[in-house]
Amino acid sequence: MANIICGLGTSHGPLLGTPPDMWHLRAEDDRKNPALEYRGEKYGWDQLRKLRRGENLEAQIEQEVKNERHARCQENIANLANHIREVKPDVIVIVGDDQHEWFQPENMPTFAVFYGNHVYNRPPAKKIEKKSKGLAIAAMNYRTPEDVRYETVPDLAMEIIMTAKNEGFDIATSAMIPKGEDGKIGIGHAFGFVQRRICEDDPIPFVPIMLNTFYPPNQATPKRCFQFGNMIAKAIQSWDSDQTVGIVASGGLSHFVIDEEHDARMIEGFKNNDEKAITGEPDKFFRSGTSETKNWITVAGILKESGLSIDTFDYVPCYRSEAGTGNAMGFATWT
């Protein structure tokens, strides 16, 4: 029987790979966005600024504040990298969201497991520069300058797939790398970030678990994500292997509009292994980037079954505009 020996949670937002004096580039993108999601509603930037004018958010975007929070994030990433290097799991299971990277609108499953024997990380697509200067600067946070092969773990992936079937989860599977316009597609940013920044380009064999958190209409509810995590734990525990396993949640917390009150309730739930709190927030709160918190909910479901609990958690709200846009970063370890 395999043994789950650690858990990690990490944000992977573009601001982590962007110098703090350039965060304004992403704020420029926010100002053009007519549908910024906040507590289940959509706002234009001016509307959102007016709605949140009593929160003194101007103080949150002072350069000194941004510098300090960026530095804290880098320290947290280094600490997670040190932790996984010390614990040395043989394999890791990474739970991340797919944002039209592996899957496209014509086929967007709720839950998917890759069971092939390798994937690639690839250089950023050339079109990213046209999409957003802020995103282009951060791309190497996830991407590699040339194609890099990452080994995956087909045996464990198949155990998860078969357990899912037996437990009543109708999941999608993927065994081959899809082809894109310029060749085979690289693994998504949620997974590339972990292998680049947390594993420090010394990749650990892994199982990619891909969730659709972003795109209506078939996102899973918080409760279903937690149940999905419970199932993954059972699969790992039944895997006929003596290898040690680490679990990683990649993404979150609230963004592209920061909601510290929502994040605080979720963090308390994670810290206390409180299933009711973890799954009790309204599903409409998990929209846009905040939906990535469902990756953490899934991992919380895995780790509750394994008996691990959080021993470190740092929360770093990184604001980039006076309308409250930005990325609330979370970094955690379970032991």
C-alpha positions as CSV (number, residue, x, y, z in Angstrom):
1,M,0.0,0.0,0.0
2,A,1.3,3.4,-0.9
3,N,1.8,6.0,1.8
4,I,0.7,9.7,1.6
5,I,3.5,11.5,3.5
6,C,2.9,15.2,2.8
7,G,0.6,17.8,1.3
8,L,1.3,21.2,-0.1
9,G,-0.8,24.1,-1.3
10,T,0.5,26.9,-3.5
11,S,-0.9,29.8,-5.5
12,H,0.5,30.0,-9.0
13,G,-0.8,33.5,-10.1
14,P,1.2,35.6,-12.6
15,L,2.1,38.2,-10.0
16,L,4.4,35.5,-8.5
17,G,6.6,35.8,-11.6
18,T,6.3,39.5,-12.1
19,P,8.4,42.2,-10.4
20,P,6.2,44.2,-8.1
21,D,6.9,47.4,-9.9
22,M,5.3,45.9,-13.0
23,W,2.1,44.7,-11.3
24,H,0.3,47.7,-12.9
25,L,0.5,45.9,-16.2
26,R,-2.1,43.3,-15.0
27,A,-4.1,46.1,-13.5
28,E,-4.4,47.6,-17.0
29,D,-5.9,44.3,-18.0
30,D,-8.4,44.6,-15.1
31,R,-9.5,48.0,-16.2
32,K,-10.5,46.6,-19.6
33,N,-12.4,43.7,-18.1
34,P,-16.2,44.3,-18.1
35,A,-17.0,41.2,-16.1
36,L,-14.9,41.1,-13.0
37,E,-16.3,38.4,-10.7
38,Y,-16.9,39.3,-7.1
39,R,-19.2,37.4,-4.7
40,G,-21.3,36.0,-7.4
41,E,-21.8,39.2,-9.4
42,K,-20.0,40.7,-12.4
43,Y,-18.7,44.3,-12.4
44,G,-16.8,46.6,-14.6
45,W,-13.7,48.1,-13.0
46,D,-15.2,51.5,-12.3
47,Q,-18.3,49.8,-10.7
48,L,-16.1,47.7,-8.6
49,R,-14.0,50.6,-7.4
50,K,-17.1,52.5,-6.4
51,L,-18.5,49.4,-4.6
52,R,-15.3,49.0,-2.6
53,R,-14.4,52.6,-2.0
54,G,-14.8,52.4,1.8
55,E,-12.0,49.7,2.1
56,N,-9.1,52.1,1.6
57,L,-7.6,49.9,-1.0
58,E,-5.3,52.7,-2.2
59,A,-3.1,51.8,0.7
60,Q,-2.8,48.2,-0.5
61,I,-1.2,49.3,-3.7
62,E,1.6,51.5,-2.3
63,Q,4.8,50.3,-3.9
64,E,6.3,49.5,-0.5
65,V,3.4,47.2,0.3
66,K,3.6,45.5,-3.0
67,N,7.4,45.0,-2.5
68,E,6.9,43.4,0.9
69,R,4.2,41.1,-0.2
70,H,6.1,39.9,-3.3
71,A,9.1,39.2,-1.1
72,R,6.9,37.2,1.3
73,C,5.5,35.1,-1.6
74,Q,9.0,34.3,-2.8
75,E,10.0,33.3,0.7
76,N,7.0,31.0,0.9
77,I,7.8,29.4,-2.4
78,A,11.3,28.7,-1.3
79,N,10.0,27.2,1.9
80,L,7.7,24.9,0.0
81,A,10.6,23.9,-2.2
82,N,12.8,23.1,0.8
83,H,10.0,21.1,2.4
84,I,9.4,18.9,-0.6
85,R,13.1,18.4,-1.0
86,E,13.4,17.3,2.6
87,V,10.4,15.0,2.6
88,K,11.3,13.5,-0.8
89,P,8.1,11.9,-1.9
90,D,8.7,9.3,-4.7
91,V,5.7,10.7,-6.7
92,I,3.3,13.5,-6.4
93,V,-0.3,14.0,-7.3
94,I,-1.0,17.6,-8.5
95,V,-4.5,18.9,-8.5
96,G,-4.9,21.8,-10.9
97,D,-7.3,23.5,-13.2
98,D,-7.1,23.5,-17.0
99,Q,-7.7,26.8,-18.6
100,H,-8.1,25.9,-22.3
101,E,-4.6,24.3,-22.3
102,W,-5.1,20.5,-22.5
103,F,-8.8,20.7,-23.1
104,Q,-10.7,23.1,-25.3
105,P,-14.3,24.4,-25.4
106,E,-15.4,21.5,-27.7
107,N,-14.4,19.1,-24.9
108,M,-14.2,20.3,-21.3
109,P,-14.6,17.6,-18.7
110,T,-15.4,18.3,-15.0
111,F,-12.7,15.9,-13.8
112,A,-9.9,14.3,-15.8
113,V,-6.9,12.1,-15.1
114,F,-3.9,11.7,-17.4
115,Y,-2.6,8.1,-17.4
116,G,0.0,8.2,-20.2
117,N,3.7,7.8,-19.3
118,H,5.0,11.4,-19.9
119,V,4.0,15.0,-20.7
120,Y,6.0,18.0,-21.8
121,N,6.4,21.5,-20.6
122,R,6.9,23.8,-23.6
123,P,7.9,27.4,-24.3
124,P,5.1,30.0,-24.1
125,A,2.9,30.4,-27.1
126,K,3.9,33.4,-29.2
127,K,0.3,34.8,-29.0
128,I,0.6,35.4,-25.3
129,E,2.5,38.7,-25.9
130,K,-0.5,40.0,-27.9
131,K,-2.9,38.8,-25.2
132,S,-1.3,40.6,-22.2
133,K,2.1,42.1,-21.5
134,G,1.6,41.2,-17.8
135,L,1.0,37.6,-18.6
136,A,3.9,37.4,-21.0
137,I,6.3,38.6,-18.4
138,A,5.1,35.9,-16.0
139,A,5.1,33.1,-18.5
140,M,8.4,31.6,-17.6
141,N,7.0,31.1,-14.1
142,Y,5.2,28.1,-15.7
143,R,6.9,27.5,-19.0
144,T,10.3,26.3,-20.0
145,P,12.6,27.8,-22.6
146,E,12.6,24.6,-24.5
147,D,10.6,21.4,-24.5
148,V,11.2,19.4,-21.2
149,R,9.8,16.0,-20.6
150,Y,8.1,15.3,-17.3
151,E,7.6,11.6,-16.3
152,T,4.1,10.7,-15.1
153,V,2.9,7.7,-13.1
154,P,0.5,5.5,-15.2
155,D,0.0,2.8,-12.5
156,L,-1.2,5.3,-9.9
157,A,-3.3,7.2,-12.5
158,M,-5.0,3.9,-13.5
159,E,-5.6,3.1,-9.8
160,I,-7.4,6.5,-9.4
161,I,-9.4,5.9,-12.6
162,M,-10.6,2.4,-11.6
163,T,-11.4,3.6,-8.1
164,A,-13.3,6.5,-9.5
165,K,-15.4,4.2,-11.6
166,N,-16.1,1.9,-8.6
167,E,-17.0,4.9,-6.4
168,G,-19.5,6.4,-8.9
169,F,-17.4,9.1,-10.5
170,D,-17.8,9.4,-14.3
171,I,-14.4,11.0,-15.0
172,A,-12.6,11.8,-18.3
173,T,-9.3,10.2,-19.0
174,S,-6.4,11.2,-21.3
175,A,-3.6,8.9,-22.4
176,M,-2.0,10.9,-25.2
177,I,-0.7,14.4,-25.5
178,P,-3.1,16.5,-27.6
179,K,-1.8,18.3,-30.7
180,G,-2.0,22.1,-31.1
181,E,-1.3,24.5,-33.9
182,D,2.5,24.2,-33.6
183,G,2.8,20.6,-32.4
184,K,2.0,18.8,-29.2
185,I,0.6,20.8,-26.4
186,G,2.5,21.4,-23.2
187,I,1.0,20.6,-19.8
188,G,-1.0,23.4,-18.2
189,H,0.3,26.2,-16.1
190,A,-1.0,24.8,-12.8
191,F,1.3,21.8,-13.3
192,G,4.2,23.6,-14.9
193,F,4.4,26.0,-11.9
194,V,4.8,23.2,-9.4
195,Q,7.5,21.5,-11.4
196,R,9.4,24.7,-12.1
197,R,9.0,26.7,-8.9
198,I,8.3,24.1,-6.1
199,C,10.4,21.3,-7.5
200,E,12.9,23.8,-8.8
201,D,13.2,22.3,-12.3
202,D,14.1,18.9,-10.8
203,P,10.8,17.3,-11.7
204,I,9.1,14.6,-9.6
205,P,7.1,12.0,-11.4
206,F,3.5,13.0,-11.1
207,V,-0.2,12.3,-11.8
208,P,-2.0,15.3,-13.3
209,I,-5.5,15.7,-12.0
210,M,-7.3,18.3,-14.1
211,L,-10.4,20.1,-12.9
212,N,-12.6,22.4,-14.9
213,T,-13.1,25.1,-12.3
214,F,-13.4,28.1,-14.7
215,Y,-15.9,27.3,-17.4
216,P,-19.7,26.9,-17.2
217,P,-21.8,24.9,-17.1
218,N,-20.1,21.8,-15.8
219,Q,-17.9,22.9,-12.9
220,A,-18.1,20.6,-9.9
221,T,-19.6,22.0,-6.6
222,P,-17.3,22.4,-3.6
223,K,-18.9,19.3,-2.0
224,R,-18.3,17.2,-5.1
225,C,-14.7,18.3,-5.2
226,F,-14.2,17.3,-1.6
227,Q,-15.8,13.9,-2.3
228,F,-13.5,13.5,-5.4
229,G,-10.6,14.1,-3.1
230,N,-11.8,11.4,-0.6
231,M,-11.9,9.0,-3.6
232,I,-8.4,9.8,-4.7
233,A,-7.1,9.1,-1.2
234,K,-8.8,5.7,-1.2
235,A,-7.1,5.0,-4.6
236,I,-3.7,5.9,-3.4
237,Q,-4.1,3.9,-0.2
238,S,-5.1,0.8,-2.3
239,W,-2.3,1.3,-4.9
240,D,-0.1,-1.8,-4.7
241,S,3.2,0.0,-4.3
242,D,5.6,0.9,-1.6
243,Q,6.3,4.4,-3.1
244,T,5.6,7.5,-1.0
245,V,3.2,10.1,-2.3
246,G,3.0,13.9,-1.9
247,I,-0.2,15.8,-2.7
248,V,-0.2,19.3,-4.2
249,A,-3.0,21.9,-4.6
250,S,-2.1,24.4,-7.3
251,G,-3.9,27.7,-7.7
252,G,-6.1,30.1,-5.8
253,L,-7.0,31.8,-3.6
254,S,-9.4,34.6,-4.5
255,H,-8.7,36.4,-7.7
256,F,-8.9,38.3,-10.0
257,V,-10.8,40.3,-7.3
258,I,-9.5,39.7,-3.8
259,D,-12.1,38.7,-1.2
260,E,-10.3,38.4,2.2
261,E,-13.4,37.5,4.1
262,H,-14.2,34.5,1.9
263,D,-10.6,33.4,1.9
264,A,-10.5,33.6,5.8
265,R,-13.5,31.3,6.0
266,M,-11.9,28.8,3.6
267,I,-8.6,28.9,5.4
268,E,-10.2,28.2,8.8
269,G,-12.0,25.3,7.3
270,F,-8.7,23.9,5.8
271,K,-6.9,24.4,9.1
272,N,-9.6,22.7,11.1
273,N,-10.3,19.8,8.7
274,D,-13.9,21.1,8.8
275,E,-15.7,19.6,5.9
276,K,-18.8,21.6,6.5
277,A,-16.9,24.9,6.4
278,I,-14.8,23.8,3.4
279,T,-17.8,22.8,1.3
280,G,-20.3,25.3,2.7
281,E,-19.5,28.5,0.8
282,P,-22.0,29.4,-1.9
283,D,-20.9,27.9,-5.3
284,K,-21.4,31.3,-6.9
285,F,-18.4,32.6,-4.9
286,F,-16.1,30.2,-6.8
287,R,-15.9,32.0,-10.1
288,S,-13.1,33.2,-12.3
289,G,-9.7,32.7,-10.6
290,T,-11.3,32.2,-7.2
291,S,-12.6,28.9,-8.6
292,E,-9.1,27.5,-8.3
293,T,-9.8,27.2,-4.6
294,K,-11.6,24.1,-5.6
295,N,-8.2,22.5,-6.3
296,W,-7.5,23.1,-2.6
297,I,-10.9,21.7,-1.6
298,T,-10.1,18.5,-3.6
299,V,-6.7,18.2,-1.9
300,A,-8.3,18.8,1.5
301,G,-10.6,15.9,0.8
302,I,-7.5,13.7,0.0
303,L,-5.6,14.7,3.0
304,K,-8.5,14.4,5.5
305,E,-8.7,10.7,4.4
306,S,-5.0,10.3,4.9
307,G,-5.0,11.7,8.5
308,L,-2.7,14.7,7.7
309,S,-3.4,18.2,8.9
310,I,-2.1,21.7,8.1
311,D,1.0,22.8,10.1
312,T,1.9,25.9,8.2
313,F,-0.2,28.4,6.3
314,D,0.6,31.9,5.1
315,Y,-1.9,34.2,3.4
316,V,-0.6,37.1,1.3
317,P,-3.2,39.3,-0.4
318,C,-1.4,40.9,-3.4
319,Y,-3.5,43.9,-4.6
320,R,-2.8,45.5,-7.9
321,S,-5.5,48.2,-8.2
322,E,-7.7,50.4,-6.0
323,A,-10.8,48.4,-7.2
324,G,-9.5,45.4,-5.2
325,T,-8.2,43.4,-8.1
326,G,-5.2,41.2,-7.7
327,N,-4.4,37.7,-6.3
328,A,-4.7,36.5,-2.8
329,M,-1.8,34.1,-2.4
330,G,-1.9,31.0,-0.1
331,F,0.9,28.7,0.8
332,A,0.4,25.7,3.1
333,T,1.9,22.4,4.2
334,W,0.1,19.3,5.6
335,T,2.1,16.8,7.7
